[in-house]
Amino acid sequence: MAGPLREQALSLLAAANNHGDLAVKLSSLKHAKDILLSVEPSLAAELFPYLVELQSSPESLVRKSLIEVMEEIGLKAMDHSSILMPILLASLNDSDSIVARQSIVSGTNIFCNVLEELSLQFHQRVLVERWLEELWTWMVRFKDVVFGILLEAGSVGTKLLAMKFLETCVLLFTYSSSDSEKYTTEAITRSGRAFNISWLVGGHPVLDPGALTSEANRCLGILLDMLRSASSLPGSLTISTVN
């Protein structure tokens, strides 16, 4: 990154971490994000370790904003974003539910984008790069932690988002009647829709369709178990399970 921009970004990140005024911290983080988004991903990645330091901020609004920044920057610089994933996983267990909820929302979006990139990269290049395999490993860990949140005691709002993630997994990993055709690279690129397991017809070096289908069945099993114990669940959680 060019010297002046780098120094400006470092100054803003330091303010986001150390300034005594919360409004200044949030504003500094936003301006730092804008700089990181304006440069090449490989240059922005040089400052990712300084972003990671913000996860220990005492202010929950800063930690929540950090997750939002991490999502936006990480999706643009996906091949460098593994260094940001510890923020996502640690924030799932944040003491403030507002941070944990944002982690599930942002993580779900990243999860879907990584699946799409895994499929597209293989269809286009007949290989999957190592950075993407590593990123998928982080996503599997994210998935497992979110499943655990749903089964443990905690905030109802956080559980509702965890349930929504389960629903997303079921939809991603389940074939539908309209998915019988084989998807070509061009068809997948043109489809403009979210990843579906039908994209993996013909095999994939990282994603196992059989394992993903089993995961969808596991998600449904968790939801059915919750439905059976509906009498012990908060009302909003019961309604979401039924839906």
N, C-alpha and C positions, 0 to 999 in steps of 0.2 A: 504494500500500500504506500502511496506517495506520502512523503514526510509530513506535510501540513495536515492532511486528512487523518493520518494515523495519530498524530499528536492530539488533534481535536477529538477524535473518537476516544482515545485513552483518557483525556481530561473529562469527557462526559461520563464515561464508565466509572471513573474514580468518584465523580460527584454523585452518581447514582448509588454508589456503595457507601460513601462516607459523609455526605452533606447532612446537616441537621434538620433541614426542611423537607418534609415528605413530598410536597409539590415540586420542589426542585429535583428531587431524586427521580420522580416519575417523568418529568419533562426531559431531564438529561438522558434517561434511558431511551425515550422516544427518539430524541435527536441522534443518539448513537446508532439506533436501529436504522434510521434513514441513511446515515453515512454508510453503514455496512451493506445496505441494500443497493447503494449507488455504485459500488465497486465490484470488480470481478470476484466471484465466489472464493477463488483460491487466496485472494488478498484479504477478504473479509475473515477467512478462517484463521488468519494469524492472530486475530483478537478474540477468538472464541474462548480461550482459557480465562480471559478477563470477564466474560459473560458468566461463565460457570461459577466464579467467585460470588456472584450476586445471589446465589441460591441460599446463602447463609444470612441474608438481610433480615433484620428483626421485624421489618414491616411486611405484613402479609400482602398489602397492595403492590409492593415492589416485587415480591415473589410471584404473584399472579401475573403482573405485567411481564415479568421475565419469561414466563411460559409462553405468553402470546408472542413475544419477540422471538423466542427460540423457534416457535412454529413457523413464523413467517420467513425468518432468515434460513432456517433449516431446510425448508422446502425449495428455496431458491438455490442453496448451496448443498444439495442433498448428498453429493459425493464427499463432503467434508463434515456432515452433520453428526456422525457417530460420537464425536467429542461432546456434543450437546445432550446426548441421550441420558447420561446420568442425572441431569437436571430433571428430566421428565419422570424418571423412575422414582427419584427421591421425593419429588413433589406429590406423588400419589399418596404418600403417607404423611403429608404435611399436617401439623397440628391444627391448622385453620382449614375448615372444609372448603372455603372459597378457593383456596389454592389447589386442593385436591380435585375439586370439580373442574377447574380450568385444565388441569393436567389430563383428565379423562377426555374432555372435549378436544383439546389440541392433539392428544395422543391418538385419538380415533381418526382424526383427519390425516395425520402422518401415516398411520397404519394403512389406511386405504390408498394413499399415494405411493407408499413403498410397494404394496401389492401390484398396483398398476405398472410401476416402473420395472418390477421384476419380470412381469409378463411381457411388456413391450420390449425391454432390452433383449430378452432371449429371442423373441420373434424377429427383431430387426438385426441382431448381431450373431445369433446362434451361440451366445455365451452370456454369462452373468458375471460382472466384474466383482472382485473381492470386496470392495467397499460396500457394494449393495448386499452381498451375503452377510457382511457384518451388521449392516443396518437392519436386516431382517431378523437376525439373532436378537437384537435389542427389542424389536417389535414383538417377538415371541415372549420375551421376558415381561414386556408391558402387558400383553394379553393375560399372562398368568397372574400378575399382580392384581389386575382389574377383576378377574374372576374371584380372587381371594377377598377383595373388598366387598363383593356382593354377599359373600358367605359369612362375613364377620360382623360384629357389632360396630355401629358407626352412624354417621349422619344419613338421614333418609334421602336428602338431596343428592348426596354422593352415590348412594346405592341406586337411585333412579337412573343416573347417568351410566353407572356400571351395567345396569340392566339394558340400557339402550345400546351399549357396546356389544352385549351378547346378541341382541337382535341384529345388529349390523353384521356380526360374524355369521349368523345363520343365513342371512341374505347373500353374503359374499360367497359362502362355501356350499350353497345348495343349488343344484341344477334346476332349471325351470323348463316347462314344456316348450318355450320359445327358444331354448338354447341347444336344440338338437343339431343345428348346422355347425360345421367346422369353421372356426374363425381364422381368417387369414390375417397377416400383418396389416394389410390395408383396411380390412373390415374393422379390426380392433381400433386402429388409429382414427377411423371415421366415426366409430360408434358414438363417441361423445358421452358415454355412460360409465358408471362405476365398474370396477373390476368384477367379474363373475368367474366362478370356477370353470365355466365352459371355455374360457380362454386357454385353459391348460390342456385341451384335447390334443393328443399327440405327444404329451410328456413335457417335463420341465426339470432342469438339473437341480433346482433348489426346492420348489414347491411340489409336494406329493398330493395329487388330487384325492387319493384314498384317505390320506391322513386328514386333509382338510374337511372332507365329508364327515369323517368320524368326529372332528371337532365341532361341526355344526350339530351333530346328534348329541354331543356332550352338552352343548349350550341349551338345546331343547330339554335335555334331561334335567339340567339345573333349574330351568324355568318351571318345569312340571313339578319338581320337588317343592319349589317355592309356592306353587299354586295349591299343592296338597296341604301345606302348612299355612294357608292364607289367614286362618283365624288368629294366628300369632303375629301377623305382619301389620305395620301401619297401613291405614286405609289407602293412601296414595300409592304405596308400593304394591298392594293387592290389585288395585285398578290397573296399574301399568303391567303387571304380570298377566292379567286376563287379556288385556289388549294385545 
